[in-house]
Amino acid sequence: MKKQMIKPSPALLQSTATYVKAMAYTQTIRPIIESIQKKQLSAHEYRDRFDGNIITEPKHAFAMPEADHENYVHGLHQEYIIAGFHVEYGECPLLIAENLERQARDVVIKLSLELNIGINIEHLYSKLEWLDQYTELLLNLLVPQIDPSLLTLPKPNEHEQ
């Protein structure tokens, strides 16, 4: 019996490379952004409007009184700019990166249907664990087949030369 090789399209390989780069970017900026957020929290000792405790984790910033939250967002925006991030006021570079990463993953999953391996996308998206497992399997299958030049990032200001 002859083994059938899975031959992904150039579009699937390109989208996989884009996803890998999006993951790398997210992982690279995560510690920077989280450090900025925690620095802002510790510098001001914002309190939770529900229980009065000092907020020490960025994920609890929603619980600040409105005026404190506005001050927090303003401070974050200034720090993001100093760190070299160019985002609209009130936006978080990490949330933007995570969203772009999810979008890139979804393109890979959609294009993976061309492989005809019997995956039902609605079923796949019904449980996060299945989505994560399928994504990992796809990456294990596809990344070794990607042309390494697709995984390189441009050098800063390379596009301006």
C-alpha positions in Angstrom: 0.0 0.0 0.0 1.4 3.4 -1.0 1.5 6.2 1.5 -0.4 9.3 0.5 1.6 12.5 1.1 -0.2 15.6 2.2 0.7 18.4 -0.2 -0.3 21.8 1.2 -0.9 24.7 -1.2 1.4 27.7 -1.3 -1.4 29.7 0.3 -1.7 27.4 3.3 2.1 27.4 3.8 2.2 31.2 3.5 -0.7 31.6 6.0 1.1 29.2 8.3 4.3 31.3 8.1 2.2 34.4 8.9 0.7 32.7 11.9 4.1 31.6 13.2 5.4 35.2 12.9 2.3 36.5 14.6 2.8 34.0 17.5 6.5 35.0 17.8 5.6 38.7 17.9 2.9 38.2 20.6 5.4 36.2 22.7 8.1 38.8 22.2 6.0 41.8 23.3 4.0 40.1 26.1 6.7 40.6 28.8 7.2 44.2 27.7 3.5 45.1 27.8 2.8 43.2 31.0 5.8 45.0 32.7 4.5 48.4 31.6 1.0 47.6 32.9 2.3 46.3 36.2 4.6 49.3 36.6 1.6 51.6 36.1 -0.4 49.7 38.6 2.3 49.7 41.3 3.1 53.4 40.8 -0.5 54.5 41.6 -2.0 51.9 43.9 -5.4 51.9 42.2 -8.2 50.4 44.2 -10.9 48.0 43.2 -14.2 49.8 43.3 -16.0 46.7 44.5 -13.8 45.5 47.4 -11.4 48.3 48.0 -8.3 46.1 47.5 -5.3 47.5 45.6 -5.2 46.3 42.0 -2.0 44.5 41.3 -2.9 42.6 38.1 -3.7 44.2 34.8 -6.6 41.8 34.2 -8.4 43.5 37.1 -8.1 47.0 35.8 -11.7 46.9 34.7 -12.6 47.2 38.4 -11.1 50.7 38.8 -13.3 53.7 39.3 -13.7 55.5 36.0 -11.4 58.4 36.8 -8.6 56.0 37.9 -9.1 53.9 34.8 -8.7 57.0 32.6 -5.5 57.9 34.4 -4.3 54.3 34.0 -5.0 54.3 30.3 -3.3 57.7 29.8 -0.2 56.5 31.7 -0.1 53.2 29.7 -0.5 55.1 26.4 2.5 57.3 27.2 4.6 54.3 28.2 3.6 52.4 25.1 4.9 55.3 23.0 8.1 55.5 24.9 8.6 51.8 24.4 8.2 52.3 20.6 4.6 51.0 20.1 2.4 53.1 17.9 -1.2 52.5 18.9 -4.3 54.6 19.1 -5.1 56.0 22.5 -6.8 53.4 24.7 -5.6 50.4 22.7 -3.2 47.8 24.0 -0.4 46.5 21.7 -0.7 43.0 23.3 -4.4 42.7 22.7 -3.9 43.8 19.1 -1.2 41.2 18.7 -3.3 38.5 20.3 -6.2 39.4 18.0 -4.0 39.3 14.9 -2.6 36.0 16.0 -6.1 34.5 16.4 -7.1 35.8 13.0 -3.9 34.3 11.4 -4.7 31.0 13.1 -8.3 31.0 11.8 -7.0 31.6 8.2 -4.7 28.6 8.6 -7.5 26.4 9.9 -9.9 27.5 7.1 -7.2 26.8 4.4 -6.4 23.5 6.1 -9.8 22.2 4.8 -8.1 21.7 1.5 -6.1 18.8 3.0 -9.4 16.8 3.1 -8.6 15.2 6.5 -12.2 15.1 7.6 -12.3 18.0 10.2 -15.6 19.7 10.9 -14.7 23.3 11.7 -17.9 24.0 13.7 -17.1 20.9 15.9 -13.5 22.0 16.2 -14.4 25.5 17.4 -16.9 24.1 19.9 -14.1 23.2 22.4 -10.9 25.3 23.0 -8.9 22.1 23.8 -9.8 20.6 20.3 -8.9 23.8 18.6 -5.5 24.0 20.4 -4.8 20.3 19.6 -5.7 20.7 15.9 -3.6 23.9 15.6 -0.6 22.1 17.2 -1.0 19.2 14.8 -1.2 21.5 11.8 1.9 23.4 12.9 3.8 20.1 13.3 2.7 19.1 9.8 3.2 22.4 8.0 6.1 24.3 9.6 8.7 21.8 8.3 7.4 22.3 4.8 7.6 26.2 4.9 10.4 27.9 2.9 12.6 29.4 5.6 12.5 32.8 3.7 8.8 33.0 4.6 9.7 33.0 8.3 12.2 35.9 8.2 11.2 39.3 9.4 12.3 42.5 7.7 15.0 44.4 9.5 13.8 47.7 11.0 13.5 50.4 8.3 14.3 47.9 5.6 11.0 48.8 3.8 12.1 52.4 3.7 15.4 51.8 1.8 
